[in-house]
Structures are given as structure tokens and as C-alpha cells.
Amino acid sequence: MIHENRITVSVIIPTYNRASLLKRSIDSVLSQTFGDFEVIIVDDGSTDDTEEVVCGVRDPRIKYIKYNENRGATAARNVGIRAARGEFIAFQDSDDEWLPEKLEKQMNVFKKAARDVGVVYVGFWKLKNGRKIYIPAKAVKKRQGAIYEELIKRNFVSTQTILVRSECFAKTGLFDEKLSRLQDWDIVLRLSRYYKFCFIEEPLVLQHYTPGSISDNSGALMESIELIIDKNREYFYKHKKILSRHYFRMGSELCSDGRIKDGRSYLIKSIRHNILNIPALLFFTLSGAGFGKNNFKRLDELITYLTN
């Protein structure tokens, strides 16, 4: 859809009952050194003081969309995309922060980029329990250009870090509302099938961990990974080691959540696709030896640290 009064960037912020955190997120967008943007805040049925927080921010670039039924952040992002007037679209989460030069640096890259570049993304700090982790990790070898085959191994592009040509969504489609987790991985995989990515090697986003978020839901993770595997089955079944790695992730997550029986079923799948997957063999052996979930959590954190 072509909108009148075209602007350069539409920033979409989905939110649900984050009144205490939302203003920090909004302020980080309004503080950008690049100013030609609109901010579309999509209130996904909040029952707290979200509306009062938004109304208290006096800036003509803000557009507030509210509906009563909670439909999830994925649906909210799609509402924002449909309402966007920008040539480019960016996403922010209601509990995270952008550093001031994020948009300006991304736009400077786009000004010089070829037309086949659809996305410019930045590095970010993941902040959780006093720890600060830079992403993309060192294990990510190919960070720009045609990166589908790198992204299929692991996701290292978070939604808050991307700036996308709005026209790209006409080809790839919007966010998949069937996914309750990993929507960012799914959308960048689809974008990377058609477009090249440019990367800014600088942490310009702070991603804060918020307890009780959907990222704590292991059941949602399993369903979402299964859907993404199904969507990309042609590639996965040609690259069994990568598929094995994802099944191990599912098994380790479940064991760390105390769901040992379910975890073992995914560990078996992992081993079937790669008999030499040492972490999967280790977890499977320990899962039959009364290894507690807290021990699994510590072991999983160690393996993640060593492999990244």
C-alpha cells in the first residue's frame, strides 16, 4: 500500500503491560540523531497504565494504536507494518534500548548500498542476570551479504537490530503469527532468501532480559523450532549436522527445564541425524542417570559458552 506523506523510517514498538519499562524504550528512539521517522506504538490489549505512559510523551512523531484483545507481539508488529508510511521499517521492543546513533549509521549504510541489500542490522548487547554478552558471537563467520546458510545454523539477528526496506515485505510476507517464539529468526531467514544483508560491527542496541517473558516458555520454543524446521526442511534434510544441532538445543532446553522424558526424545533425534554430536550424547547419557535440572542448566551454559 502506498501512503501519502511518505517519511523515511517507521519505527514499530509492540507492547503489552510494560508501562514501567516502555518510556525508556520510547525515549531511546526519540533520542536518535536521525530524526526523519514516525513511531508506531501498538498496544496489544494492555490492562496497565500503558496508554497514560504513551499519552504523557509529547512528540508529534508518535502514533498510538490500541486494541482490546491480546494477540501477541507478532500480530502487533504486523499491525504496525500495515500502518507504516516509511520507506524503511525498524522494530523496537518495549523493554529494550537503542543507542543514539543507531538509525543514522544504518541509513548511512543504505545510502551507499546496492538495491539487492534489503536489511542493515547492528550488533547488540544481551543483558541478563548481571551478564553482558555481545551478539553476533565469534562463532558466526559470515555476517553480511547472502547469509541464509549462516542464519540457518543459528539466529544472530534480533528484531530490534534491523532496518528493512519496506518493499521487502511484499515479497517475503509479514511476521508469521503462528510462531509464539523465534519470530525474529523466521523473518530474517525469509528476508535472507531474497536479499543481502549489511552489518554494522558495533553494539547499538541493549536487549534487556525481562522475567516472565515469552522467552521463558520452553513449550513455545519447541513448537516454534519445529515450524521453522518444517518451513526450511529442504535445506535441513540436506544438512543433517545442522538439524542435529537444533534438535540438541531442544533436548537440552527441555532437560534444563526439568522435562527429562521430553528432552530425551529430542536428544535421540539429534543423535540419529549425527551420531557424532558429542553434546547430545553427553546429555542423553546424563539424562538417564538422575542428573538434576539445575545441573543440566549449568552444563548447557558451559556448552553454549564453549561453542560460541
C-alpha positions in Angstrom: 0.0 0.0 0.0 1.3 3.5 -0.9 0.8 6.0 1.8 0.6 9.8 1.4 3.1 12.0 3.3 5.8 9.4 2.9 8.6 9.6 5.5 11.9 7.8 5.7 11.6 5.4 8.7 8.7 3.8 10.5 9.7 2.5 14.0 7.3 -0.1 15.3 7.0 -0.8 19.0 4.6 -3.6 20.1 3.8 -3.6 23.8 1.8 -5.4 26.4 1.6 -4.5 30.1 5.1 -2.9 30.1 4.1 0.5 31.4 7.0 0.6 33.8 9.6 -0.1 31.0 8.0 1.5 27.9 9.1 5.1 28.4 12.8 4.1 28.4 12.3 2.3 25.1 10.4 5.2 23.6 13.0 7.8 24.8 15.8 5.8 23.2 14.0 6.1 19.9 13.2 9.7 20.2 16.8 10.4 21.1 18.1 9.2 17.8 20.5 11.6 15.9 18.5 10.7 12.7 15.1 12.4 13.1 13.0 11.6 10.0 10.8 8.9 11.4 7.5 8.1 12.9 7.0 5.9 16.0 4.0 3.5 15.8 3.3 2.1 19.2 0.9 -0.9 19.0 -0.8 -1.6 22.4 -1.6 -5.3 22.3 -4.5 -5.2 24.8 -2.6 -3.8 27.8 -4.5 -3.6 31.1 -2.0 -1.5 33.0 -1.1 2.2 32.6 0.4 1.9 29.1 -1.9 4.4 27.5 -1.2 7.0 30.1 2.6 6.5 29.6 2.3 7.0 25.8 0.0 10.0 26.2 2.5 11.5 28.5 5.2 11.6 25.8 4.6 14.8 23.8 6.1 14.2 20.4 4.1 14.6 17.1 6.0 11.6 15.6 4.2 9.2 17.8 1.2 7.2 16.6 -0.7 5.1 19.2 -2.8 2.1 18.1 -4.7 0.2 20.7 -7.0 -2.8 20.6 -8.6 -4.7 23.5 -7.7 -8.4 22.6 -4.2 -9.6 23.4 -3.0 -11.2 20.2 0.7 -11.4 20.8 3.8 -9.3 19.7 3.9 -10.9 16.3 0.4 -9.7 15.4 1.1 -6.3 16.8 4.2 -5.9 14.6 2.1 -6.8 11.6 -0.5 -4.2 12.6 2.4 -1.7 12.8 3.8 -2.7 9.3 0.4 -2.2 7.7 0.1 1.3 9.2 3.6 2.3 8.4 4.4 5.2 6.0 8.1 4.8 6.0 10.4 3.8 3.1 12.2 1.8 5.7 10.9 -0.1 8.8 12.6 -0.6 12.1 11.5 -2.5 15.2 12.0 -1.8 18.8 10.8 -3.9 21.8 9.1 -2.2 24.7 11.8 -3.2 27.3 14.9 -2.5 25.2 17.1 0.5 24.3 18.7 1.8 21.1 21.9 3.8 21.4 21.5 7.3 19.8 23.3 6.8 16.5 21.7 3.5 15.5 19.3 4.8 12.8 21.8 7.4 11.5 24.5 4.7 11.0 22.1 2.3 9.4 20.8 5.0 7.0 24.3 5.9 6.0 24.9 2.3 5.0 21.7 2.2 3.0 22.7 5.3 1.1 25.7 3.5 -0.3 24.2 0.0 -0.6 23.2 -1.7 -3.8 19.4 -2.3 -4.4 19.8 -6.0 -3.6 20.5 -5.1 0.1 17.3 -5.4 1.9 18.4 -5.2 5.5 21.1 -3.4 7.6 21.5 -4.7 11.1 23.7 -3.9 14.0 25.4 -5.8 16.9 23.8 -5.8 20.3 24.5 -6.4 24.0 22.3 -9.1 25.6 21.9 -8.2 29.3 20.8 -10.9 31.7 21.4 -11.5 35.4 24.3 -9.1 35.5 26.0 -10.7 32.5 26.7 -8.8 29.2 27.0 -10.9 26.0 27.8 -9.4 22.6 25.9 -10.8 19.6 26.8 -11.9 16.9 29.1 -14.3 18.7 32.6 -15.1 17.4 31.3 -18.4 16.0 29.3 -16.5 13.3 31.7 -16.5 10.4 29.6 -14.8 7.6 27.8 -11.7 8.9 26.8 -9.9 5.7 26.0 -10.5 2.1 24.0 -13.6 1.4 23.7 -15.0 4.9 20.9 -17.6 4.7 23.2 -20.5 5.2 24.8 -18.9 8.2 21.4 -17.9 9.7 20.0 -21.4 9.3 22.7 -22.6 11.8 21.7 -20.1 14.5 19.9 -16.8 14.7 22.2 -13.8 15.4 19.9 -11.1 14.1 17.4 -9.8 16.6 14.3 -7.8 15.5 15.4 -4.7 17.4 18.7 -4.5 15.4 17.3 -4.5 11.8 16.3 -1.7 9.4 14.4 -3.1 6.4 13.3 -1.7 3.1 9.5 -1.7 3.5 9.1 -3.1 0.0 10.8 -6.3 1.1 7.7 -7.4 3.0 5.7 -7.6 -0.2 8.0 -10.4 -1.3 8.6 -12.2 1.9 5.3 -11.7 3.7 4.8 -10.3 7.2 5.7 -11.9 10.6 4.2 -15.4 11.0 1.5 -15.2 13.6 1.6 -19.0 14.2 5.0 -18.6 15.9 4.9 -17.7 19.6 8.7 -17.6 19.7 11.6 -17.2 17.3 9.6 -14.8 15.0 12.8 -12.8 14.5 14.6 -15.9 13.3 11.8 -16.8 10.9 11.5 -13.3 9.4 15.3 -12.8 8.8 15.5 -16.3 7.3 12.8 -15.4 4.8 14.4 -12.0 4.1 17.8 -13.6 3.6 16.4 -15.9 0.9 15.8 -12.9 -1.4 18.0 -10.0 -0.1 21.5 -9.4 1.0 22.3 -8.0 4.5 24.8 -5.4 5.6 26.2 -5.5 9.1 27.5 -2.7 11.4 30.1 -4.2 13.7 29.0 -2.1 16.7 26.6 -2.8 19.6 23.9 -0.2 19.1 21.1 -2.0 20.9 20.7 -3.0 24.5 18.5 -6.1 24.9 17.3 -6.4 28.5 16.0 -9.7 29.9 12.6 -9.4 31.5 11.5 -12.2 33.7 8.2 -13.9 32.8 8.5 -13.0 29.1 7.6 -15.5 26.3 11.4 -16.3 26.0 11.0 -18.3 29.2 8.4 -20.6 27.7 10.2 -23.9 26.6 7.0 -25.3 25.2 6.6 -22.3 22.8 10.2 -22.8 21.8 9.7 -26.4 20.8 6.7 -25.6 18.7 8.4 -22.7 17.0 11.6 -24.6 16.2 9.5 -27.4 14.7 7.6 -25.0 12.5 10.8 -23.3 11.3 12.4 -26.7 10.6 9.3 -27.6 8.5 9.5 -24.3 6.6 13.1 -24.9 5.7 13.0 -28.7 5.5 14.7 -28.9 2.1 17.8 -27.3 3.4 17.8 -29.0 6.8 17.5 -32.5 5.4 20.5 -31.9 3.2 22.5 -30.7 6.2 21.8 -33.3 8.9 24.5 -32.0 11.3 22.8 -28.6 11.4 19.4 -30.3 12.0 21.1 -32.4 14.7 22.3 -29.2 16.4 18.8 -27.8 16.6 17.3 -31.0 18.0 20.0 -30.9 20.6 19.1 -27.4 21.5 15.5 -28.5 22.0 16.5 -31.5 24.1 18.9 -29.5 26.3 16.3 -26.8 26.9 13.8 -29.4 28.0 16.2 -31.1 30.3 17.2 -27.8 31.8 13.5 -27.1 32.4 13.1 -30.5 34.2 11.2 -32.2 31.4 13.7 -35.0 31.1 11.5 -37.5 29.2 10.6 -35.0 26.5 14.2 -33.8 26.4 15.4 -37.4 25.8 13.1 -37.7 22.7 14.7 -34.7 21.1 18.2 -35.9 22.1 17.5 -39.2 20.3 16.5 -37.3 17.2 19.7 -35.3 17.4 21.9 -38.4 17.7 20.0 -40.1 14.8 20.9 -37.2 12.5 24.5 -37.0 13.7 25.9 -39.9 15.7 29.0 -37.8 16.5 27.1 -35.0 18.2 29.1 -35.2 21.4 26.9 -32.7 23.5 23.8 -34.7 22.5 25.4 -38.0 23.5 26.6 -36.5 26.8 23.1 -35.0 27.7 21.4 -38.3 26.7 23.7 -40.3 28.9 23.3 -38.0 31.9 19.5 -37.8 31.4 19.3 -41.4 32.3 21.5 -41.1 35.3 19.4 -38.9 37.6 21.2 -35.7 36.6 19.1 -32.8 38.0 17.7 -29.9 36.0 20.0 -27.3 37.7 23.0 -29.4 36.7 21.7 -29.5 33.2 21.3 -25.7 33.2 24.9 -25.3 34.2 26.1 -27.8 31.7 24.1 -26.2 28.9 25.5 -22.8 29.8 29.0 -24.2 29.7 28.4 -25.8 26.2 26.9 -22.6 24.9 29.9 -20.7 26.1 32.4 -23.1 24.6 30.7 -23.3 21.2 30.2 -19.6 20.8 
